[in-house]
Amino acid sequence: MSADDLSPLLDHLEQSGISRSVAARVVEEVVAYFSESSEEFVRRRHRELQRAGVTNAQSLGQIARELVARRVPGPALSERQVRRMIYG
């Protein structure tokens, strides 16, 4: 997205009391977050859940459920498809 595309949103946030520079940084982060591909999301969440001590058996189903519940949802995947994204 270009800065021109985001200008109305930045204007709105600025009018609500947030500085334009802070609003721009936050919007950039949100756009980057939702631009993450399904495969990137699956791999990132798997790493996060591993660090949190969640077992693979638990994490595969959780990731599959989270993927379809995202604001910009990815495809519905089975646990096997999630596993293949992670391990190839």
PDB file as gemmi writes it, atoms N, CA and C in Angstrom:
CRYST1    1.000    1.000    1.000  90.00  90.00  90.00 P 1                      
ATOM      1  N   MET A   1       0.840  -1.177   0.000  1.00  0.00           N  
ATOM      2  CA  MET A   1       0.000   0.000   0.000  1.00  0.00           C  
ATOM      3  C   MET A   1       0.885   1.238   0.000  1.00  0.00           C  
ATOM      4  N   SER A   2       0.480   2.202  -0.761  1.00  0.00           N  
ATOM      5  CA  SER A   2       1.245   3.442  -0.817  1.00  0.00           C  
ATOM      6  C   SER A   2       0.763   4.395   0.267  1.00  0.00           C  
ATOM      7  N   ALA A   3       1.573   5.406   0.538  1.00  0.00           N  
ATOM      8  CA  ALA A   3       1.207   6.418   1.529  1.00  0.00           C  
ATOM      9  C   ALA A   3      -0.082   7.126   1.132  1.00  0.00           C  
ATOM     10  N   ASP A   4      -0.299   7.301  -0.180  1.00  0.00           N  
ATOM     11  CA  ASP A   4      -1.539   7.932  -0.649  1.00  0.00           C  
ATOM     12  C   ASP A   4      -2.757   7.090  -0.285  1.00  0.00           C  
ATOM     13  N   ASP A   5      -2.639   5.770  -0.398  1.00  0.00           N  
ATOM     14  CA  ASP A   5      -3.743   4.876  -0.053  1.00  0.00           C  
ATOM     15  C   ASP A   5      -4.095   4.972   1.427  1.00  0.00           C  
ATOM     16  N   LEU A   6      -3.083   5.223   2.243  1.00  0.00           N  
ATOM     17  CA  LEU A   6      -3.264   5.256   3.691  1.00  0.00           C  
ATOM     18  C   LEU A   6      -3.590   6.646   4.223  1.00  0.00           C  
ATOM     19  N   SER A   7      -3.516   7.637   3.393  1.00  0.00           N  
ATOM     20  CA  SER A   7      -3.700   9.012   3.838  1.00  0.00           C  
ATOM     21  C   SER A   7      -5.021   9.240   4.581  1.00  0.00           C  
ATOM     22  N   PRO A   8      -6.162   8.761   4.077  1.00  0.00           N  
ATOM     23  CA  PRO A   8      -7.412   8.978   4.823  1.00  0.00           C  
ATOM     24  C   PRO A   8      -7.389   8.328   6.209  1.00  0.00           C  
ATOM     25  N   LEU A   9      -6.807   7.150   6.305  1.00  0.00           N  
ATOM     26  CA  LEU A   9      -6.706   6.490   7.600  1.00  0.00           C  
ATOM     27  C   LEU A   9      -5.787   7.274   8.532  1.00  0.00           C  
ATOM     28  N   LEU A  10      -4.658   7.727   8.017  1.00  0.00           N  
ATOM     29  CA  LEU A  10      -3.739   8.518   8.833  1.00  0.00           C  
ATOM     30  C   LEU A  10      -4.386   9.824   9.266  1.00  0.00           C  
ATOM     31  N   ASP A  11      -5.149  10.446   8.380  1.00  0.00           N  
ATOM     32  CA  ASP A  11      -5.883  11.671   8.741  1.00  0.00           C  
ATOM     33  C   ASP A  11      -6.843  11.387   9.897  1.00  0.00           C  
ATOM     34  N   HIS A  12      -7.571  10.295   9.789  1.00  0.00           N  
ATOM     35  CA  HIS A  12      -8.539   9.922  10.826  1.00  0.00           C  
ATOM     36  C   HIS A  12      -7.848   9.698  12.168  1.00  0.00           C  
ATOM     37  N   LEU A  13      -6.756   8.948  12.145  1.00  0.00           N  
ATOM     38  CA  LEU A  13      -6.029   8.670  13.384  1.00  0.00           C  
ATOM     39  C   LEU A  13      -5.436   9.938  13.975  1.00  0.00           C  
ATOM     40  N   GLU A  14      -4.951  10.804  13.124  1.00  0.00           N  
ATOM     41  CA  GLU A  14      -4.378  12.070  13.586  1.00  0.00           C  
ATOM     42  C   GLU A  14      -5.468  12.911  14.255  1.00  0.00           C  
ATOM     43  N   GLN A  15      -6.662  12.930  13.690  1.00  0.00           N  
ATOM     44  CA  GLN A  15      -7.770  13.691  14.268  1.00  0.00           C  
ATOM     45  C   GLN A  15      -8.211  13.126  15.621  1.00  0.00           C  
ATOM     46  N   SER A  16      -7.937  11.861  15.849  1.00  0.00           N  
ATOM     47  CA  SER A  16      -8.306  11.252  17.127  1.00  0.00           C  
ATOM     48  C   SER A  16      -7.263  11.503  18.213  1.00  0.00           C  
ATOM     49  N   GLY A  17      -6.188  12.223  17.858  1.00  0.00           N  
ATOM     50  CA  GLY A  17      -5.203  12.600  18.868  1.00  0.00           C  
ATOM     51  C   GLY A  17      -3.872  11.879  18.790  1.00  0.00           C  
ATOM     52  N   ILE A  18      -3.716  11.003  17.830  1.00  0.00           N  
ATOM     53  CA  ILE A  18      -2.452  10.284  17.655  1.00  0.00           C  
ATOM     54  C   ILE A  18      -1.603  11.071  16.664  1.00  0.00           C  
ATOM     55  N   SER A  19      -0.328  11.223  16.983  1.00  0.00           N  
ATOM     56  CA  SER A  19       0.525  11.951  16.041  1.00  0.00           C  
ATOM     57  C   SER A  19       0.610  11.173  14.730  1.00  0.00           C  
ATOM     58  N   ARG A  20       0.777  11.891  13.654  1.00  0.00           N  
ATOM     59  CA  ARG A  20       0.813  11.250  12.329  1.00  0.00           C  
ATOM     60  C   ARG A  20       1.985  10.276  12.227  1.00  0.00           C  
ATOM     61  N   SER A  21       3.112  10.621  12.808  1.00  0.00           N  
ATOM     62  CA  SER A  21       4.270   9.724  12.710  1.00  0.00           C  
ATOM     63  C   SER A  21       4.026   8.419  13.472  1.00  0.00           C  
ATOM     64  N   VAL A  22       3.404   8.497  14.644  1.00  0.00           N  
ATOM     65  CA  VAL A  22       3.084   7.283  15.402  1.00  0.00           C  
ATOM     66  C   VAL A  22       2.023   6.484  14.651  1.00  0.00           C  
ATOM     67  N   ALA A  23       1.008   7.161  14.150  1.00  0.00           N  
ATOM     68  CA  ALA A  23      -0.045   6.484  13.393  1.00  0.00           C  
ATOM     69  C   ALA A  23       0.544   5.767  12.179  1.00  0.00           C  
ATOM     70  N   ALA A  24       1.460   6.412  11.487  1.00  0.00           N  
ATOM     71  CA  ALA A  24       2.075   5.811  10.296  1.00  0.00           C  
ATOM     72  C   ALA A  24       2.838   4.544  10.665  1.00  0.00           C  
ATOM     73  N   ARG A  25       3.577   4.582  11.775  1.00  0.00           N  
ATOM     74  CA  ARG A  25       4.327   3.392  12.206  1.00  0.00           C  
ATOM     75  C   ARG A  25       3.381   2.249  12.575  1.00  0.00           C  
ATOM     76  N   VAL A  26       2.317   2.573  13.296  1.00  0.00           N  
ATOM     77  CA  VAL A  26       1.362   1.546  13.712  1.00  0.00           C  
ATOM     78  C   VAL A  26       0.669   0.947  12.488  1.00  0.00           C  
ATOM     79  N   VAL A  27       0.229   1.785  11.581  1.00  0.00           N  
ATOM     80  CA  VAL A  27      -0.447   1.293  10.372  1.00  0.00           C  
ATOM     81  C   VAL A  27       0.504   0.429   9.554  1.00  0.00           C  
ATOM     82  N   GLU A  28       1.759   0.818   9.432  1.00  0.00           N  
ATOM     83  CA  GLU A  28       2.737  -0.002   8.705  1.00  0.00           C  
ATOM     84  C   GLU A  28       2.862  -1.387   9.329  1.00  0.00           C  
ATOM     85  N   GLU A  29       2.912  -1.435  10.665  1.00  0.00           N  
ATOM     86  CA  GLU A  29       3.011  -2.722  11.365  1.00  0.00           C  
ATOM     87  C   GLU A  29       1.777  -3.580  11.132  1.00  0.00           C  
ATOM     88  N   VAL A  30       0.596  -2.973  11.179  1.00  0.00           N  
ATOM     89  CA  VAL A  30      -0.647  -3.713  10.968  1.00  0.00           C  
ATOM     90  C   VAL A  30      -0.718  -4.236   9.537  1.00  0.00           C  
ATOM     91  N   VAL A  31      -0.365  -3.409   8.579  1.00  0.00           N  
ATOM     92  CA  VAL A  31      -0.373  -3.839   7.175  1.00  0.00           C  
ATOM     93  C   VAL A  31       0.607  -4.991   6.978  1.00  0.00           C  
ATOM     94  N   ALA A  32       1.790  -4.893   7.575  1.00  0.00           N  
ATOM     95  CA  ALA A  32       2.783  -5.971   7.456  1.00  0.00           C  
ATOM     96  C   ALA A  32       2.257  -7.258   8.093  1.00  0.00           C  
ATOM     97  N   TYR A  33       1.604  -7.130   9.244  1.00  0.00           N  
ATOM     98  CA  TYR A  33       1.058  -8.301   9.938  1.00  0.00           C  
ATOM     99  C   TYR A  33       0.042  -9.021   9.069  1.00  0.00           C  
ATOM    100  N   PHE A  34      -0.871  -8.266   8.465  1.00  0.00           N  
ATOM    101  CA  PHE A  34      -1.906  -8.888   7.656  1.00  0.00           C  
ATOM    102  C   PHE A  34      -1.445  -9.229   6.247  1.00  0.00           C  
ATOM    103  N   SER A  35      -0.241  -8.813   5.875  1.00  0.00           N  
ATOM    104  CA  SER A  35       0.322  -9.169   4.579  1.00  0.00           C  
ATOM    105  C   SER A  35       1.068 -10.499   4.637  1.00  0.00           C  
ATOM    106  N   GLU A  36       1.232 -11.025   5.825  1.00  0.00           N  
ATOM    107  CA  GLU A  36       1.935 -12.283   6.032  1.00  0.00           C  
ATOM    108  C   GLU A  36       1.172 -13.403   5.306  1.00  0.00           C  
ATOM    109  N   SER A  37       1.891 -14.184   4.530  1.00  0.00           N  
ATOM    110  CA  SER A  37       1.248 -15.300   3.823  1.00  0.00           C  
ATOM    111  C   SER A  37       0.821 -16.371   4.827  1.00  0.00           C  
ATOM    112  N   SER A  38      -0.051 -17.251   4.382  1.00  0.00           N  
ATOM    113  CA  SER A  38      -0.496 -18.348   5.257  1.00  0.00           C  
ATOM    114  C   SER A  38       0.680 -19.192   5.716  1.00  0.00           C  
ATOM    115  N   GLU A  39       1.591 -19.468   4.788  1.00  0.00           N  
ATOM    116  CA  GLU A  39       2.760 -20.280   5.138  1.00  0.00           C  
ATOM    117  C   GLU A  39       3.638 -19.563   6.170  1.00  0.00           C  
ATOM    118  N   GLU A  40       3.851 -18.270   6.005  1.00  0.00           N  
ATOM    119  CA  GLU A  40       4.642 -17.506   6.976  1.00  0.00           C  
ATOM    120  C   GLU A  40       3.951 -17.505   8.334  1.00  0.00           C  
ATOM    121  N   PHE A  41       2.633 -17.331   8.347  1.00  0.00           N  
ATOM    122  CA  PHE A  41       1.875 -17.344   9.590  1.00  0.00           C  
ATOM    123  C   PHE A  41       2.027 -18.685  10.297  1.00  0.00           C  
ATOM    124  N   VAL A  42       1.855 -19.778   9.552  1.00  0.00           N  
ATOM    125  CA  VAL A  42       1.945 -21.117  10.139  1.00  0.00           C  
ATOM    126  C   VAL A  42       3.316 -21.332  10.762  1.00  0.00           C  
ATOM    127  N   ARG A  43       4.362 -20.995  10.057  1.00  0.00           N  
ATOM    128  CA  ARG A  43       5.722 -21.202  10.579  1.00  0.00           C  
ATOM    129  C   ARG A  43       6.003 -20.320  11.793  1.00  0.00           C  
ATOM    130  N   ARG A  44       5.567 -19.053  11.731  1.00  0.00           N  
ATOM    131  CA  ARG A  44       5.790 -18.142  12.859  1.00  0.00           C  
ATOM    132  C   ARG A  44       5.048 -18.628  14.104  1.00  0.00           C  
ATOM    133  N   ARG A  45       3.764 -18.986  13.936  1.00  0.00           N  
ATOM    134  CA  ARG A  45       2.978 -19.444  15.084  1.00  0.00           C  
ATOM    135  C   ARG A  45       3.551 -20.728  15.653  1.00  0.00           C  
ATOM    136  N   HIS A  46       4.045 -21.618  14.798  1.00  0.00           N  
ATOM    137  CA  HIS A  46       4.635 -22.863  15.286  1.00  0.00           C  
ATOM    138  C   HIS A  46       5.851 -22.556  16.164  1.00  0.00           C  
ATOM    139  N   ARG A  47       6.707 -21.637  15.706  1.00  0.00           N  
ATOM    140  CA  ARG A  47       7.878 -21.260  16.514  1.00  0.00           C  
ATOM    141  C   ARG A  47       7.437 -20.661  17.853  1.00  0.00           C  
ATOM    142  N   GLU A  48       6.436 -19.769  17.808  1.00  0.00           N  
ATOM    143  CA  GLU A  48       5.953 -19.134  19.039  1.00  0.00           C  
ATOM    144  C   GLU A  48       5.388 -20.166  20.012  1.00  0.00           C  
ATOM    145  N   LEU A  49       4.609 -21.094  19.499  1.00  0.00           N  
ATOM    146  CA  LEU A  49       4.012 -22.112  20.360  1.00  0.00           C  
ATOM    147  C   LEU A  49       5.068 -23.072  20.899  1.00  0.00           C  
ATOM    148  N   GLN A  50       6.069 -23.400  20.093  1.00  0.00           N  
ATOM    149  CA  GLN A  50       7.169 -24.239  20.577  1.00  0.00           C  
ATOM    150  C   GLN A  50       7.868 -23.570  21.750  1.00  0.00           C  
ATOM    151  N   ARG A  51       8.168 -22.258  21.585  1.00  0.00           N  
ATOM    152  CA  ARG A  51       8.834 -21.518  22.665  1.00  0.00           C  
ATOM    153  C   ARG A  51       7.979 -21.474  23.932  1.00  0.00           C  
ATOM    154  N   ALA A  52       6.662 -21.512  23.762  1.00  0.00           N  
ATOM    155  CA  ALA A  52       5.746 -21.494  24.898  1.00  0.00           C  
ATOM    156  C   ALA A  52       5.543 -22.881  25.505  1.00  0.00           C  
ATOM    157  N   GLY A  53       6.186 -23.895  24.914  1.00  0.00           N  
ATOM    158  CA  GLY A  53       6.112 -25.242  25.451  1.00  0.00           C  
ATOM    159  C   GLY A  53       4.908 -26.046  25.002  1.00  0.00           C  
ATOM    160  N   VAL A  54       4.211 -25.584  23.979  1.00  0.00           N  
ATOM    161  CA  VAL A  54       3.051 -26.314  23.453  1.00  0.00           C  
ATOM    162  C   VAL A  54       3.559 -27.465  22.590  1.00  0.00           C  
ATOM    163  N   THR A  55       2.976 -28.645  22.777  1.00  0.00           N  
ATOM    164  CA  THR A  55       3.404 -29.800  21.997  1.00  0.00           C  
ATOM    165  C   THR A  55       2.945 -29.674  20.554  1.00  0.00           C  
ATOM    166  N   ASN A  56       3.622 -30.387  19.660  1.00  0.00           N  
ATOM    167  CA  ASN A  56       3.227 -30.385  18.257  1.00  0.00           C  
ATOM    168  C   ASN A  56       1.792 -30.880  18.093  1.00  0.00           C  
ATOM    169  N   ALA A  57       1.433 -31.905  18.821  1.00  0.00           N  
ATOM    170  CA  ALA A  57       0.082 -32.452  18.711  1.00  0.00           C  
ATOM    171  C   ALA A  57      -0.968 -31.384  19.015  1.00  0.00           C  
ATOM    172  N   GLN A  58      -0.698 -30.536  19.991  1.00  0.00           N  
ATOM    173  CA  GLN A  58      -1.629 -29.459  20.338  1.00  0.00           C  
ATOM    174  C   GLN A  58      -1.526 -28.300  19.360  1.00  0.00           C  
ATOM    175  N   SER A  59      -0.299 -27.969  18.963  1.00  0.00           N  
ATOM    176  CA  SER A  59      -0.098 -26.762  18.160  1.00  0.00           C  
ATOM    177  C   SER A  59      -0.651 -26.885  16.746  1.00  0.00           C  
ATOM    178  N   LEU A  60      -0.602 -28.071  16.152  1.00  0.00           N  
ATOM    179  CA  LEU A  60      -1.067 -28.218  14.773  1.00  0.00           C  
ATOM    180  C   LEU A  60      -2.547 -27.876  14.648  1.00  0.00           C  
ATOM    181  N   GLY A  61      -3.351 -28.391  15.547  1.00  0.00           N  
ATOM    182  CA  GLY A  61      -4.775 -28.079  15.526  1.00  0.00           C  
ATOM    183  C   GLY A  61      -5.044 -26.623  15.854  1.00  0.00           C  
ATOM    184  N   GLN A  62      -4.298 -26.093  16.820  1.00  0.00           N  
ATOM    185  CA  GLN A  62      -4.474 -24.694  17.197  1.00  0.00           C  
ATOM    186  C   GLN A  62      -4.149 -23.767  16.034  1.00  0.00           C  
ATOM    187  N   ILE A  63      -3.059 -24.048  15.343  1.00  0.00           N  
ATOM    188  CA  ILE A  63      -2.656 -23.219  14.196  1.00  0.00           C  
ATOM    189  C   ILE A  63      -3.713 -23.290  13.096  1.00  0.00           C  
ATOM    190  N   ALA A  64      -4.218 -24.481  12.823  1.00  0.00           N  
ATOM    191  CA  ALA A  64      -5.248 -24.629  11.786  1.00  0.00           C  
ATOM    192  C   ALA A  64      -6.485 -23.814  12.141  1.00  0.00           C  
ATOM    193  N   ARG A  65      -6.887 -23.819  13.427  1.00  0.00           N  
ATOM    194  CA  ARG A  65      -8.055 -23.031  13.856  1.00  0.00           C  
ATOM    195  C   ARG A  65      -7.773 -21.534  13.782  1.00  0.00           C  
ATOM    196  N   GLU A  66      -6.581 -21.128  14.189  1.00  0.00           N  
ATOM    197  CA  GLU A  66      -6.223 -19.703  14.157  1.00  0.00           C  
ATOM    198  C   GLU A  66      -6.172 -19.175  12.728  1.00  0.00           C  
ATOM    199  N   LEU A  67      -5.695 -19.990  11.821  1.00  0.00           N  
ATOM    200  CA  LEU A  67      -5.527 -19.558  10.434  1.00  0.00           C  
ATOM    201  C   LEU A  67      -6.861 -19.133   9.818  1.00  0.00           C  
ATOM    202  N   VAL A  68      -7.911 -19.891  10.047  1.00  0.00           N  
ATOM    203  CA  VAL A  68      -9.211 -19.533   9.463  1.00  0.00           C  
ATOM    204  C   VAL A  68      -9.923 -18.445  10.260  1.00  0.00           C  
ATOM    205  N   ALA A  69      -9.455 -18.154  11.476  1.00  0.00           N  
ATOM    206  CA  ALA A  69     -10.093 -17.135  12.313  1.00  0.00           C  
ATOM    207  C   ALA A  69      -9.430 -15.761  12.170  1.00  0.00           C  
ATOM    208  N   ARG A  70      -8.366 -15.676  11.385  1.00  0.00           N  
ATOM    209  CA  ARG A  70      -7.678 -14.394  11.218  1.00  0.00           C  
ATOM    210  C   ARG A  70      -8.582 -13.380  10.540  1.00  0.00           C  
ATOM    211  N   ARG A  71      -8.322 -12.115  10.772  1.00  0.00           N  
ATOM    212  CA  ARG A  71      -9.116 -11.032  10.184  1.00  0.00           C  
ATOM    213  C   ARG A  71      -9.141 -11.150   8.665  1.00  0.00           C  
ATOM    214  N   VAL A  72      -8.001 -11.491   8.094  1.00  0.00           N  
ATOM    215  CA  VAL A  72      -7.919 -11.798   6.671  1.00  0.00           C  
ATOM    216  C   VAL A  72      -7.554 -13.280   6.630  1.00  0.00           C  
ATOM    217  N   PRO A  73      -8.577 -14.139   6.646  1.00  0.00           N  
ATOM    218  CA  PRO A  73      -8.311 -15.568   6.858  1.00  0.00           C  
ATOM    219  C   PRO A  73      -7.574 -16.237   5.721  1.00  0.00           C  
ATOM    220  N   GLY A  74      -6.780 -17.189   6.112  1.00  0.00           N  
ATOM    221  CA  GLY A  74      -6.125 -18.044   5.134  1.00  0.00           C  
ATOM    222  C   GLY A  74      -7.053 -19.196   4.805  1.00  0.00           C  
ATOM    223  N   PRO A  75      -6.577 -20.118   4.019  1.00  0.00           N  
ATOM    224  CA  PRO A  75      -7.410 -21.270   3.656  1.00  0.00           C  
ATOM    225  C   PRO A  75      -7.587 -22.204   4.848  1.00  0.00           C  
ATOM    226  N   ALA A  76      -8.664 -22.944   4.838  1.00  0.00           N  
ATOM    227  CA  ALA A  76      -8.860 -23.976   5.857  1.00  0.00           C  
ATOM    228  C   ALA A  76      -7.875 -25.103   5.568  1.00  0.00           C  
ATOM    229  N   LEU A  77      -7.049 -25.431   6.553  1.00  0.00           N  
ATOM    230  CA  LEU A  77      -6.048 -26.477   6.377  1.00  0.00           C  
ATOM    231  C   LEU A  77      -6.246 -27.561   7.419  1.00  0.00           C  
ATOM    232  N   SER A  78      -5.953 -28.787   7.041  1.00  0.00           N  
ATOM    233  CA  SER A  78      -5.970 -29.891   7.999  1.00  0.00           C  
ATOM    234  C   SER A  78      -4.671 -29.842   8.808  1.00  0.00           C  
ATOM    235  N   GLU A  79      -4.650 -30.580   9.911  1.00  0.00           N  
ATOM    236  CA  GLU A  79      -3.414 -30.651  10.702  1.00  0.00           C  
ATOM    237  C   GLU A  79      -2.268 -31.194   9.855  1.00  0.00           C  
ATOM    238  N   ARG A  80      -2.554 -32.132   8.979  1.00  0.00           N  
ATOM    239  CA  ARG A  80      -1.521 -32.689   8.106  1.00  0.00           C  
ATOM    240  C   ARG A  80      -0.949 -31.614   7.184  1.00  0.00           C  
ATOM    241  N   GLN A  81      -1.816 -30.757   6.614  1.00  0.00           N  
ATOM    242  CA  GLN A  81      -1.342 -29.690   5.740  1.00  0.00           C  
ATOM    243  C   GLN A  81      -0.496 -28.684   6.513  1.00  0.00           C  
ATOM    244  N   VAL A  82      -0.894 -28.389   7.750  1.00  0.00           N  
ATOM    245  CA  VAL A  82      -0.106 -27.486   8.593  1.00  0.00           C  
ATOM    246  C   VAL A  82       1.265 -28.104   8.839  1.00  0.00           C  
ATOM    247  N   ARG A  83       1.300 -29.381   9.185  1.00  0.00           N  
ATOM    248  CA  ARG A  83       2.564 -30.087   9.445  1.00  0.00           C  
ATOM    249  C   ARG A  83       3.473 -30.029   8.214  1.00  0.00           C  
ATOM    250  N   ARG A  84       2.892 -30.215   7.021  1.00  0.00           N  
ATOM    251  CA  ARG A  84       3.690 -30.184   5.792  1.00  0.00           C  
ATOM    252  C   ARG A  84       4.257 -28.804   5.532  1.00  0.00           C  
ATOM    253  N   MET A  85       3.511 -27.748   5.883  1.00  0.00           N  
ATOM    254  CA  MET A  85       4.042 -26.385   5.726  1.00  0.00           C  
ATOM    255  C   MET A  85       5.246 -26.161   6.618  1.00  0.00           C  
ATOM    256  N   ILE A  86       5.179 -26.724   7.810  1.00  0.00           N  
ATOM    257  CA  ILE A  86       6.255 -26.523   8.779  1.00  0.00           C  
ATOM    258  C   ILE A  86       7.478 -27.360   8.406  1.00  0.00           C  
ATOM    259  N   TYR A  87       7.268 -28.618   8.117  1.00  0.00           N  
ATOM    260  CA  TYR A  87       8.382 -29.541   7.925  1.00  0.00           C  
ATOM    261  C   TYR A  87       8.677 -29.888   6.480  1.00  0.00           C  
ATOM    262  N   GLY A  88       7.826 -29.459   5.566  1.00  0.00           N  
ATOM    263  CA  GLY A  88       8.081 -29.717   4.155  1.00  0.00           C  
ATOM    264  C   GLY A  88       7.573 -31.019   3.649  1.00  0.00           C  
TER     265      GLY A  88                                                      
END                                                                             
